[in-house]
């Protein structure tokens, strides 16, 4: 029986790609660096803001990573996120699992403060039992430490929980934590990329996600 669902954020619960691209390009413009494309942004995200920043910088400027990442992080937490939105069918899905009495949590490599801002604004109608973003407390996914801490906080075992995400890091995190994973196909990785990461269960929309989780 599924007692808890742990969700990734970017590309799973929120389509943040346009704002991630715009925010990163604002940072790059500030330092006089060329912009990154939306496609490059899609490829670069998923491993935390520091890695996203590193990949977005020109190779010969990556020695300035600390400076640029600090600027990006401050910019990002105050960003208006006007281009970010939930996915079709998501609200009804979240209402349904709440009605089933299933606990929910967010486990993301996005910075903790930025994650909390998005939960207070775009996700304010859907209360999550736990929210864990990137901070000094735990290493980023696919290290399972943060996920394991959330499972303990929720009072459920790995066998009683499902990890839902769109990325290779989510597949690897679930495996490392001993959990089942459902990979969603509306996010930022292709099916082939997810298969290469070890994914074997997929959902094309929230209706199919419900079927894959609850049978």
MIRO-851425 format. One record per atom (N, C-alpha, C): z, y, x; atom name; residue in three letters. Coordinates in nm, 2 decimals. Layout:
<recs>
Z  Y  X  CA  ala
...
</recs>
This chain:
<recs>
0.00  -0.12  0.08  N  unk
0.00  0.00  0.00  CA  unk
0.00  0.13  0.09  C  unk
-0.09  0.22  0.06  N  unk
-0.10  0.34  0.13  CA  unk
0.01  0.44  0.08  C  unk
0.10  0.48  0.18  N  unk
0.21  0.57  0.14  CA  unk
0.18  0.71  0.20  C  unk
0.09  0.72  0.30  N  unk
0.07  0.85  0.36  CA  unk
-0.07  0.86  0.41  C  unk
-0.13  0.98  0.40  N  unk
-0.26  1.01  0.46  CA  unk
-0.25  1.13  0.56  C  unk
-0.29  1.11  0.68  N  unk
-0.29  1.21  0.78  CA  unk
-0.44  1.26  0.80  C  unk
-0.45  1.39  0.79  N  unk
-0.59  1.45  0.79  CA  unk
-0.61  1.53  0.92  C  unk
-0.73  1.52  0.98  N  unk
-0.77  1.62  1.07  CA  unk
-0.80  1.75  0.99  C  unk
-0.82  1.86  1.05  N  unk
-0.85  1.99  0.98  CA  unk
-0.99  2.03  0.99  C  unk
-1.04  2.08  1.11  N  unk
-1.17  2.13  1.12  CA  unk
-1.28  2.02  1.09  C  unk
-1.36  2.05  1.00  N  unk
-1.47  1.95  0.97  CA  unk
-1.43  1.84  0.87  C  unk
-1.30  1.84  0.84  N  unk
-1.24  1.73  0.75  CA  unk
-1.19  1.80  0.62  C  unk
-1.10  1.89  0.64  N  unk
-1.04  1.97  0.52  CA  unk
-1.11  2.11  0.51  C  unk
-1.15  2.16  0.62  N  unk
-1.21  2.30  0.61  CA  unk
-1.34  2.30  0.69  C  unk
-1.44  2.37  0.64  N  unk
-1.56  2.39  0.72  CA  unk
-1.54  2.52  0.79  C  unk
-1.49  2.51  0.91  N  unk
-1.45  2.62  1.00  CA  unk
-1.56  2.66  1.10  C  unk
-1.66  2.59  1.10  N  unk
-1.76  2.60  1.21  CA  unk
-1.82  2.75  1.22  C  unk
-1.86  2.81  1.11  N  unk
-1.91  2.95  1.12  CA  unk
-1.81  3.05  1.18  C  unk
-1.68  3.03  1.15  N  unk
-1.58  3.12  1.20  CA  unk
-1.55  3.09  1.35  C  unk
-1.54  2.96  1.38  N  unk
-1.52  2.92  1.52  CA  unk
-1.63  2.98  1.61  C  unk
-1.75  2.97  1.56  N  unk
-1.87  3.02  1.64  CA  unk
-1.86  3.17  1.65  C  unk
-1.83  3.24  1.54  N  unk
-1.82  3.39  1.55  CA  unk
-1.70  3.44  1.63  C  unk
-1.59  3.37  1.62  N  unk
-1.47  3.41  1.70  CA  unk
-1.50  3.39  1.85  C  unk
-1.55  3.27  1.88  N  unk
-1.58  3.24  2.02  CA  unk
-1.68  3.34  2.08  C  unk
-1.79  3.37  2.00  N  unk
-1.89  3.47  2.05  CA  unk
-1.83  3.61  2.07  C  unk
-1.73  3.64  1.98  N  unk
-1.66  3.77  2.00  CA  unk
-1.59  3.78  2.14  C  unk
-1.52  3.66  2.17  N  unk
-1.46  3.66  2.30  CA  unk
-1.56  3.67  2.41  C  unk
-1.67  3.59  2.40  N  unk
-1.77  3.59  2.51  CA  unk
-1.83  3.73  2.53  C  unk
-1.85  3.80  2.41  N  unk
-1.91  3.93  2.42  CA  unk
-1.81  4.03  2.49  C  unk
-1.68  4.01  2.46  N  unk
-1.58  4.10  2.52  CA  unk
-1.59  4.09  2.68  C  unk
-1.61  3.97  2.73  N  unk
-1.62  3.95  2.87  CA  unk
-1.76  3.96  2.93  C  unk
-1.85  3.99  2.84  N  unk
-1.99  4.01  2.89  CA  unk
-2.07  3.88  2.92  C  unk
-2.03  3.77  2.85  N  unk
-2.09  3.64  2.87  CA  unk
-2.19  3.62  2.75  C  unk
-2.29  3.54  2.77  N  unk
-2.39  3.51  2.66  CA  unk
-2.32  3.43  2.55  C  unk
-2.37  3.44  2.43  N  unk
-2.32  3.37  2.31  CA  unk
-2.35  3.22  2.31  C  unk
-2.28  3.14  2.23  N  unk
-2.31  3.00  2.22  CA  unk
-2.37  2.98  2.08  C  unk
-2.46  2.89  2.06  N  unk
-2.52  2.86  1.93  CA  unk
-2.43  2.79  1.84  C  unk
-2.47  2.78  1.71  N  unk
-2.39  2.70  1.62  CA  unk
-2.39  2.55  1.65  C  unk
-2.50  2.51  1.70  N  unk
-2.51  2.37  1.74  CA  unk
-2.42  2.34  1.86  C  unk
-2.42  2.43  1.96  N  unk
-2.33  2.41  2.07  CA  unk
-2.19  2.41  2.03  C  unk
-2.15  2.50  1.93  N  unk
-2.02  2.50  1.88  CA  unk
-1.98  2.37  1.82  C  unk
-2.07  2.31  1.74  N  unk
-2.04  2.18  1.68  CA  unk
-2.01  2.08  1.78  C  unk
-2.08  2.08  1.89  N  unk
-2.06  1.98  2.00  CA  unk
-1.93  2.01  2.08  C  unk
-1.89  2.14  2.09  N  unk
-1.78  2.17  2.18  CA  unk
-1.64  2.16  2.11  C  unk
-1.64  2.17  1.98  N  unk
-1.51  2.16  1.91  CA  unk
-1.46  2.02  1.89  C  unk
-1.33  2.01  1.87  N  unk
-1.27  1.88  1.84  CA  unk
-1.16  1.84  1.94  C  unk
-1.16  1.90  2.06  N  unk
-1.06  1.86  2.16  CA  unk
-0.96  1.98  2.19  C  unk
-0.95  2.07  2.10  N  unk
-0.86  2.18  2.12  CA  unk
-0.93  2.31  2.17  C  unk
-0.86  2.42  2.15  N  unk
-0.92  2.55  2.18  CA  unk
-0.94  2.57  2.33  C  unk
-0.86  2.52  2.41  N  unk
-0.88  2.54  2.56  CA  unk
-1.01  2.47  2.60  C  unk
-1.03  2.35  2.56  N  unk
-1.16  2.28  2.59  CA  unk
-1.28  2.35  2.53  C  unk
-1.26  2.39  2.41  N  unk
-1.37  2.47  2.34  CA  unk
-1.41  2.59  2.42  C  unk
-1.31  2.66  2.47  N  unk
-1.33  2.78  2.55  CA  unk
-1.40  2.74  2.68  C  unk
-1.35  2.64  2.75  N  unk
-1.41  2.60  2.87  CA  unk
-1.56  2.56  2.86  C  unk
-1.59  2.49  2.75  N  unk
-1.73  2.45  2.73  CA  unk
-1.82  2.56  2.70  C  unk
-1.76  2.67  2.64  N  unk
-1.84  2.78  2.59  CA  unk
-1.87  2.88  2.71  C  unk
-1.78  2.88  2.81  N  unk
-1.80  2.97  2.92  CA  unk
-1.92  2.92  3.01  C  unk
-1.99  3.02  3.07  N  unk
-2.09  2.98  3.18  CA  unk
-2.02  2.90  3.29  C  unk
-2.08  2.81  3.34  N  unk
-2.02  2.72  3.44  CA  unk
-1.96  2.80  3.56  C  unk
-2.03  2.90  3.60  N  unk
-1.98  2.98  3.72  CA  unk
-1.87  3.08  3.68  C  unk
-1.83  3.08  3.55  N  unk
-1.72  3.17  3.51  CA  unk
-1.59  3.09  3.46  C  unk
-1.60  2.96  3.48  N  unk
-1.49  2.88  3.43  CA  unk
-1.36  2.89  3.50  C  unk
-1.37  2.96  3.62  N  unk
-1.24  2.99  3.69  CA  unk
-1.16  3.09  3.62  C  unk
-1.22  3.16  3.52  N  unk
-1.15  3.26  3.44  CA  unk
-1.10  3.20  3.31  C  unk
-1.09  3.07  3.30  N  unk
-1.06  3.00  3.18  CA  unk
-0.92  3.05  3.12  C  unk
-0.82  3.06  3.20  N  unk
-0.69  3.10  3.15  CA  unk
-0.70  3.23  3.08  C  unk
-0.76  3.33  3.14  N  unk
-0.77  3.46  3.09  CA  unk
-0.85  3.46  2.96  C  unk
-0.96  3.39  2.96  N  unk
-1.05  3.39  2.84  CA  unk
-0.99  3.31  2.73  C  unk
-0.92  3.20  2.76  N  unk
-0.85  3.12  2.65  CA  unk
-0.74  3.20  2.59  C  unk
-0.67  3.28  2.67  N  unk
-0.56  3.36  2.61  CA  unk
-0.62  3.46  2.52  C  unk
-0.73  3.52  2.55  N  unk
-0.79  3.62  2.47  CA  unk
-0.84  3.56  2.34  C  unk
-0.91  3.45  2.36  N  unk
-0.96  3.38  2.24  CA  unk
-0.85  3.34  2.14  C  unk
-0.74  3.28  2.20  N  unk
-0.63  3.24  2.11  CA  unk
-0.57  3.35  2.03  C  unk
-0.55  3.47  2.09  N  unk
-0.50  3.59  2.02  CA  unk
-0.60  3.63  1.91  C  unk
-0.73  3.63  1.95  N  unk
-0.83  3.67  1.86  CA  unk
-0.84  3.58  1.74  C  unk
-0.83  3.45  1.77  N  unk
-0.84  3.34  1.66  CA  unk
-0.73  3.35  1.56  C  unk
-0.60  3.37  1.61  N  unk
-0.49  3.37  1.51  CA  unk
-0.50  3.49  1.42  C  unk
-0.57  3.59  1.46  N  unk
-0.58  3.71  1.37  CA  unk
-0.72  3.72  1.30  C  unk
-0.80  3.62  1.32  N  unk
-0.93  3.62  1.26  CA  unk
-0.92  3.61  1.11  C  unk
-1.02  3.68  1.04  N  unk
-1.01  3.68  0.89  CA  unk
-1.06  3.55  0.82  C  unk
-1.13  3.46  0.89  N  unk
-1.18  3.34  0.84  CA  unk
-1.25  3.35  0.71  C  unk
-1.33  3.46  0.70  N  unk
-1.40  3.49  0.58  CA  unk
-1.52  3.39  0.56  C  unk
-1.56  3.32  0.66  N  unk
-1.67  3.23  0.65  CA  unk
-1.63  3.08  0.62  C  unk
-1.50  3.06  0.63  N  unk
-1.44  2.93  0.62  CA  unk
-1.42  2.89  0.48  C  unk
-1.44  2.76  0.44  N  unk
-1.43  2.72  0.30  CA  unk
-1.39  2.57  0.30  C  unk
-1.34  2.53  0.19  N  unk
-1.31  2.39  0.16  CA  unk
-1.44  2.32  0.12  C  unk
-1.44  2.19  0.13  N  unk
-1.56  2.11  0.10  CA  unk
-1.56  2.07  -0.05  C  unk
-1.68  2.05  -0.10  N  unk
-1.70  2.02  -0.24  CA  unk
-1.63  1.89  -0.28  C  unk
-1.55  1.90  -0.39  N  unk
-1.48  1.78  -0.43  CA  unk
-1.34  1.77  -0.37  C  unk
-1.31  1.85  -0.28  N  unk
-1.18  1.84  -0.20  CA  unk
-1.06  1.87  -0.28  C  unk
-1.06  1.98  -0.36  N  unk
-0.94  2.01  -0.43  CA  unk
-0.90  1.91  -0.53  C  unk
-1.00  1.85  -0.60  N  unk
-0.97  1.74  -0.70  CA  unk
-0.91  1.62  -0.63  C  unk
-0.97  1.59  -0.51  N  unk
-0.92  1.48  -0.43  CA  unk
-0.77  1.50  -0.39  C  unk
-0.74  1.61  -0.34  N  unk
-0.60  1.64  -0.30  CA  unk
-0.50  1.64  -0.41  C  unk
-0.55  1.69  -0.53  N  unk
-0.46  1.68  -0.65  CA  unk
-0.44  1.54  -0.69  C  unk
-0.54  1.45  -0.68  N  unk
-0.53  1.31  -0.72  CA  unk
-0.43  1.24  -0.63  C  unk
-0.44  1.26  -0.50  N  unk
-0.35  1.18  -0.41  CA  unk
-0.21  1.23  -0.43  C  unk
-0.19  1.36  -0.46  N  unk
-0.06  1.41  -0.48  CA  unk
0.00  1.35  -0.61  C  unk
-0.09  1.33  -0.71  N  unk
-0.04  1.27  -0.83  CA  unk
-0.01  1.12  -0.81  C  unk
-0.07  1.06  -0.72  N  unk
-0.04  0.92  -0.68  CA  unk
0.10  0.90  -0.61  C  unk
0.15  1.01  -0.57  N  unk
0.28  1.01  -0.49  CA  unk
0.26  0.98  -0.34  C  unk
0.14  1.00  -0.29  N  unk
0.11  0.97  -0.15  CA  unk
0.14  1.10  -0.07  C  unk
0.21  1.08  0.04  N  unk
0.25  1.19  0.13  CA  unk
0.12  1.23  0.21  C  unk
0.12  1.36  0.24  N  unk
0.00  1.41  0.32  CA  unk
0.05  1.49  0.44  C  unk
-0.03  1.49  0.54  N  unk
0.00  1.56  0.66  CA  unk
-0.13  1.61  0.73  C  unk
-0.13  1.71  0.80  N  unk
-0.24  1.76  0.89  CA  unk
-0.20  1.74  1.03  C  unk
-0.29  1.67  1.11  N  unk
-0.27  1.65  1.25  CA  unk
-0.40  1.70  1.32  C  unk
-0.39  1.81  1.38  N  unk
-0.51  1.88  1.43  CA  unk
-0.50  1.93  1.58  C  unk
-0.61  1.94  1.65  N  unk
-0.60  2.00  1.78  CA  unk
-0.62  2.15  1.78  C  unk
-0.63  2.21  1.66  N  unk
-0.63  2.35  1.65  CA  unk
-0.49  2.40  1.67  C  unk
-0.47  2.52  1.73  N  unk
-0.34  2.58  1.76  CA  unk
-0.25  2.58  1.64  C  unk
-0.12  2.56  1.67  N  unk
-0.02  2.55  1.56  CA  unk
-0.02  2.68  1.47  C  unk
-0.02  2.79  1.54  N  unk
-0.01  2.92  1.46  CA  unk
-0.13  2.94  1.38  C  unk
-0.25  2.91  1.43  N  unk
-0.37  2.93  1.35  CA  unk
-0.38  2.83  1.24  C  unk
-0.33  2.71  1.26  N  unk
-0.33  2.60  1.15  CA  unk
-0.24  2.65  1.04  C  unk
-0.12  2.71  1.08  N  unk
-0.03  2.75  0.97  CA  unk
-0.09  2.87  0.89  C  unk
-0.16  2.95  0.96  N  unk
-0.23  3.06  0.88  CA  unk
-0.33  3.01  0.78  C  unk
-0.41  2.91  0.82  N  unk
-0.50  2.85  0.73  CA  unk
-0.43  2.78  0.61  C  unk
-0.32  2.71  0.64  N  unk
-0.24  2.65  0.53  CA  unk
-0.19  2.75  0.43  C  unk
-0.15  2.86  0.48  N  unk
-0.09  2.97  0.39  CA  unk
-0.20  3.04  0.31  C  unk
-0.32  3.03  0.36  N  unk
-0.43  3.10  0.29  CA  unk
-0.53  3.01  0.22  C  unk
-0.62  2.95  0.29  N  unk
-0.72  2.87  0.23  CA  unk
-0.67  2.74  0.17  C  unk
-0.56  2.69  0.22  N  unk
-0.51  2.56  0.17  CA  unk
-0.38  2.59  0.09  C  unk
-0.35  2.71  0.05  N  unk
-0.22  2.74  -0.01  CA  unk
-0.19  2.67  -0.14  C  unk
-0.29  2.62  -0.21  N  unk
-0.27  2.55  -0.34  CA  unk
-0.24  2.40  -0.32  C  unk
-0.25  2.36  -0.19  N  unk
-0.22  2.22  -0.16  CA  unk
-0.12  2.20  -0.06  C  unk
0.01  2.17  -0.10  N  unk
0.12  2.16  -0.01  CA  unk
0.11  2.03  0.07  C  unk
0.12  2.04  0.20  N  unk
0.13  1.92  0.28  CA  unk
0.27  1.89  0.33  C  unk
0.31  1.77  0.34  N  unk
0.44  1.73  0.37  CA  unk
0.47  1.76  0.52  C  unk
0.37  1.77  0.60  N  unk
0.39  1.80  0.75  CA  unk
0.26  1.86  0.80  C  unk
0.27  1.95  0.89  N  unk
0.16  2.01  0.95  CA  unk
0.18  2.02  1.10  C  unk
0.10  1.95  1.18  N  unk
0.11  1.95  1.32  CA  unk
-0.02  2.00  1.39  C  unk
-0.01  2.11  1.46  N  unk
-0.12  2.16  1.54  CA  unk
-0.09  2.15  1.68  C  unk
-0.18  2.21  1.76  N  unk
-0.17  2.20  1.91  CA  unk
-0.06  2.30  1.96  C  unk
0.04  2.25  2.03  N  unk
0.14  2.33  2.09  CA  unk
0.20  2.26  2.21  C  unk
0.30  2.31  2.27  N  unk
0.35  2.25  2.39  CA  unk
0.43  2.12  2.36  C  unk
0.46  2.10  2.23  N  unk
0.54  1.98  2.19  CA  unk
0.48  1.85  2.22  C  unk
0.35  1.84  2.20  N  unk
0.28  1.71  2.22  CA  unk
0.14  1.73  2.28  C  unk
0.09  1.63  2.35  N  unk
-0.05  1.64  2.40  CA  unk
-0.14  1.64  2.28  C  unk
-0.26  1.69  2.30  N  unk
-0.36  1.69  2.20  CA  unk
-0.42  1.55  2.17  C  unk
-0.47  1.53  2.05  N  unk
-0.54  1.40  2.02  CA  unk
-0.65  1.38  2.12  C  unk
-0.68  1.26  2.16  N  unk
-0.64  1.13  2.10  CA  unk
-0.50  1.07  2.15  C  unk
-0.42  1.15  2.22  N  unk
-0.29  1.10  2.25  CA  unk
-0.22  1.08  2.12  C  unk
-0.15  0.97  2.10  N  unk
-0.09  0.94  1.97  CA  unk
0.05  0.99  1.94  C  unk
0.11  1.06  2.04  N  unk
0.25  1.10  2.03  CA  unk
0.27  1.19  1.91  C  unk
0.19  1.29  1.89  N  unk
0.21  1.38  1.77  CA  unk
0.19  1.30  1.64  C  unk
0.09  1.22  1.63  N  unk
0.07  1.14  1.51  CA  unk
0.19  1.05  1.49  C  unk
0.24  0.98  1.59  N  unk
0.36  0.89  1.57  CA  unk
0.48  0.97  1.53  C  unk
0.49  1.10  1.58  N  unk
0.61  1.18  1.54  CA  unk
0.60  1.21  1.39  C  unk
0.48  1.24  1.34  N  unk
0.45  1.27  1.20  CA  unk
0.48  1.15  1.11  C  unk
0.44  1.04  1.15  N  unk
0.47  0.91  1.08  CA  unk
0.62  0.89  1.06  C  unk
0.69  0.92  1.17  N  unk
0.84  0.90  1.17  CA  unk
0.90  1.01  1.08  C  unk
0.85  1.13  1.08  N  unk
0.90  1.24  0.99  CA  unk
0.87  1.20  0.85  C  unk
0.76  1.14  0.82  N  unk
0.73  1.10  0.68  CA  unk
0.80  0.98  0.64  C  unk
0.85  0.90  0.73  N  unk
0.92  0.78  0.70  CA  unk
0.83  0.66  0.66  C  unk
0.71  0.66  0.72  N  unk
0.62  0.55  0.70  CA  unk
0.57  0.49  0.83  C  unk
0.53  0.36  0.82  N  unk
0.48  0.29  0.94  CA  unk
0.33  0.31  0.95  C  unk
0.28  0.28  1.07  N  unk
0.13  0.30  1.09  CA  unk
0.05  0.21  0.99  C  unk
0.11  0.10  0.95  N  unk
0.04  0.01  0.85  CA  unk
0.03  0.07  0.71  C  unk
0.12  0.16  0.69  N  unk
0.13  0.22  0.55  CA  unk
0.06  0.35  0.54  C  unk
-0.01  0.39  0.65  N  unk
-0.08  0.52  0.66  CA  unk
-0.23  0.51  0.70  C  unk
-0.30  0.61  0.66  N  unk
-0.45  0.61  0.69  CA  unk
-0.47  0.75  0.76  C  unk
-0.55  0.74  0.87  N  unk
-0.60  0.87  0.93  CA  unk
-0.74  0.90  0.89  C  unk
-0.76  1.02  0.84  N  unk
-0.89  1.07  0.79  CA  unk
-0.94  1.18  0.88  C  unk
-1.05  1.17  0.94  N  unk
-1.11  1.27  1.02  CA  unk
-1.26  1.26  1.04  C  unk
-1.31  1.36  1.10  N  unk
-1.46  1.37  1.12  CA  unk
-1.50  1.34  1.27  C  unk
-1.40  1.33  1.36  N  unk
-1.43  1.33  1.50  CA  unk
-1.40  1.20  1.57  C  unk
-1.46  1.20  1.69  N  unk
-1.43  1.08  1.78  CA  unk
-1.28  1.08  1.82  C  unk
-1.22  1.20  1.84  N  unk
-1.08  1.20  1.87  CA  unk
-0.99  1.14  1.76  C  unk
-1.04  1.16  1.63  N  unk
-0.96  1.10  1.52  CA  unk
-0.97  0.95  1.52  C  unk
-1.08  0.89  1.55  N  unk
-1.10  0.75  1.56  CA  unk
-1.01  0.69  1.67  C  unk
-1.01  0.76  1.78  N  unk
-0.93  0.71  1.90  CA  unk
-0.78  0.73  1.87  C  unk
-0.75  0.84  1.80  N  unk
-0.61  0.87  1.77  CA  unk
-0.55  0.76  1.68  C  unk
-0.63  0.73  1.58  N  unk
-0.58  0.62  1.48  CA  unk
-0.57  0.49  1.55  C  unk
-0.66  0.46  1.64  N  unk
-0.65  0.33  1.71  CA  unk
-0.53  0.33  1.80  C  unk
-0.51  0.44  1.87  N  unk
-0.39  0.45  1.96  CA  unk
-0.26  0.45  1.89  C  unk
-0.26  0.49  1.76  N  unk
-0.13  0.49  1.69  CA  unk
-0.12  0.37  1.60  C  unk
-0.22  0.28  1.61  N  unk
-0.21  0.15  1.53  CA  unk
-0.24  0.17  1.38  C  unk
-0.32  0.27  1.35  N  unk
-0.35  0.31  1.21  CA  unk
-0.49  0.27  1.17  C  unk
-0.51  0.26  1.04  N  unk
-0.65  0.25  0.99  CA  unk
-0.71  0.39  0.99  C  unk
-0.84  0.40  1.01  N  unk
-0.91  0.53  1.01  CA  unk
-1.03  0.52  0.92  C  unk
-1.05  0.63  0.84  N  unk
-1.17  0.65  0.76  CA  unk
-1.24  0.78  0.82  C  unk
-1.36  0.76  0.87  N  unk
-1.44  0.87  0.93  CA  unk
-1.52  0.93  0.82  C  unk
-1.51  1.06  0.80  N  unk
-1.59  1.13  0.70  CA  unk
-1.72  1.18  0.76  C  unk
-1.82  1.18  0.68  N  unk
-1.96  1.21  0.74  CA  unk
-2.01  1.35  0.70  C  unk
-1.92  1.44  0.64  N  unk
-1.95  1.58  0.61  CA  unk
-1.91  1.67  0.72  C  unk
-1.86  1.62  0.83  N  unk
-1.80  1.71  0.94  CA  unk
-1.89  1.73  1.05  C  unk
-1.84  1.73  1.17  N  unk
-1.91  1.78  1.29  CA  unk
-1.96  1.68  1.39  C  unk
-1.95  1.55  1.35  N  unk
-2.00  1.44  1.43  CA  unk
-2.09  1.36  1.35  C  unk
-2.20  1.30  1.41  N  unk
-2.29  1.22  1.33  CA  unk
-2.23  1.08  1.32  C  unk
-2.29  1.00  1.23  N  unk
-2.24  0.86  1.22  CA  unk
-2.26  0.78  1.35  C  unk
-2.37  0.81  1.42  N  unk
-2.39  0.74  1.55  CA  unk
-2.29  0.78  1.65  C  unk
-2.25  0.90  1.66  N  unk
-2.15  0.95  1.75  CA  unk
-2.01  0.88  1.71  C  unk
-1.98  0.87  1.59  N  unk
-1.86  0.81  1.54  CA  unk
-1.86  0.66  1.57  C  unk
-1.97  0.59  1.55  N  unk
-1.98  0.45  1.58  CA  unk
-1.96  0.43  1.73  C  unk
-2.01  0.52  1.81  N  unk
-2.00  0.50  1.96  CA  unk
-1.85  0.52  2.00  C  unk
-1.77  0.59  1.92  N  unk
-1.63  0.61  1.94  CA  unk
-1.55  0.49  1.89  C  unk
-1.61  0.40  1.81  N  unk
-1.54  0.29  1.76  CA  unk
-1.52  0.29  1.61  C  unk
-1.57  0.39  1.54  N  unk
-1.55  0.40  1.40  CA  unk
-1.63  0.28  1.32  C  unk
-1.56  0.23  1.22  N  unk
-1.62  0.12  1.14  CA  unk
-1.60  0.14  0.99  C  unk
-1.54  0.25  0.95  N  unk
-1.53  0.28  0.81  CA  unk
-1.56  0.42  0.78  C  unk
-1.65  0.45  0.68  N  unk
-1.71  0.58  0.66  CA  unk
-1.70  0.62  0.52  C  unk
-1.70  0.75  0.50  N  unk
-1.70  0.81  0.36  CA  unk
-1.80  0.93  0.36  C  unk
-1.89  0.92  0.27  N  unk
-1.99  1.03  0.26  CA  unk
-1.94  1.15  0.17  C  unk
-1.85  1.13  0.09  N  unk
-1.79  1.23  0.00  CA  unk
-1.65  1.19  -0.04  C  unk
-1.58  1.28  -0.11  N  unk
-1.44  1.25  -0.14  CA  unk
-1.43  1.14  -0.24  C  unk
-1.52  1.12  -0.33  N  unk
-1.52  1.01  -0.42  CA  unk
-1.52  0.87  -0.34  C  unk
-1.61  0.87  -0.24  N  unk
-1.61  0.75  -0.16  CA  unk
-1.49  0.74  -0.07  C  unk
-1.43  0.85  -0.03  N  unk
-1.31  0.85  0.05  CA  unk
-1.19  0.79  -0.03  C  unk
-1.19  0.82  -0.16  N  unk
-1.08  0.76  -0.24  CA  unk
-1.10  0.61  -0.25  C  unk
-1.22  0.57  -0.26  N  unk
-1.25  0.42  -0.27  CA  unk
-1.21  0.35  -0.14  C  unk
-1.24  0.41  -0.03  N  unk
-1.21  0.35  0.10  CA  unk
-1.06  0.35  0.13  C  unk
-0.99  0.44  0.08  N  unk
-0.84  0.45  0.10  CA  unk
-0.77  0.36  0.01  C  unk
-0.80  0.36  -0.12  N  unk
-0.72  0.29  -0.22  CA  unk
-0.79  0.16  -0.27  C  unk
-0.91  0.14  -0.23  N  unk
-0.98  0.02  -0.27  CA  unk
-1.03  0.02  -0.42  C  unk
</recs>
